[in-house]
């Protein structure tokens, strides 16, 4: 069994909010906007790391929501 990631410890609301913040940060970078990052810590991270985090969060949400639908 895999060790839990920080995302497995978050509730759905926190995961969804973090997902939205990551998407916003990546969109800001893509548009080369001068708007400030929604989460200052994200501004210092490489885009690849943000994309990996977004993938992990989405996988967690999909697994949870899939489990809720089956229940």
C-alpha positions in Angstrom: 0.0 0.0 0.0 1.3 3.5 -0.9 2.0 6.0 1.8 -0.7 8.8 2.1 0.1 12.0 0.3 -0.9 15.4 1.7 -3.8 15.3 -0.6 -5.3 12.2 0.9 -5.4 14.0 4.2 -7.4 17.0 2.8 -11.1 17.2 2.8 -12.9 17.6 -0.6 -13.6 21.3 -0.1 -9.9 22.0 0.4 -8.9 19.8 -2.5 -11.4 21.7 -4.8 -10.2 25.1 -3.6 -6.5 24.1 -4.1 -7.3 22.7 -7.6 -9.0 26.1 -8.5 -6.0 28.0 -7.2 -3.5 25.8 -9.2 -5.6 26.2 -12.4 -5.7 30.0 -11.8 -1.9 30.2 -11.3 -1.2 28.1 -14.5 -3.7 30.3 -16.5 -1.9 33.4 -15.2 1.4 32.1 -16.4 0.0 31.0 -19.7 -1.5 34.4 -20.4 1.7 36.1 -19.1 -0.5 38.2 -16.9 0.9 40.7 -14.5 -1.8 39.8 -12.0 -0.5 38.5 -8.7 -0.6 34.8 -7.9 -3.6 33.7 -5.8 -1.2 31.7 -3.6 2.3 33.4 -3.2 4.0 30.0 -2.6 2.8 28.9 -6.0 4.5 31.9 -7.7 7.9 30.4 -6.8 7.3 26.9 -8.0 8.1 25.6 -11.5 5.1 25.1 -13.8 5.9 21.4 -14.0 5.6 21.0 -10.3 2.2 22.8 -10.3 1.0 20.6 -13.1 2.0 17.5 -11.1 0.2 18.8 -8.0 -2.9 19.5 -10.1 -2.8 15.9 -11.5 -2.5 14.4 -8.0 -5.3 16.5 -6.7 -7.6 15.6 -9.6 -6.8 11.9 -9.2 -7.6 12.1 -5.5 -10.9 13.9 -6.2 -11.8 11.4 -8.9 -11.1 8.5 -6.6 -13.2 10.0 -3.8 -16.1 11.0 -6.0 -16.0 7.6 -7.7 -16.1 5.9 -4.3 -19.1 8.1 -3.2 -21.0 7.2 -6.4 -20.4 3.5 -5.8 -21.5 3.7 -2.2 
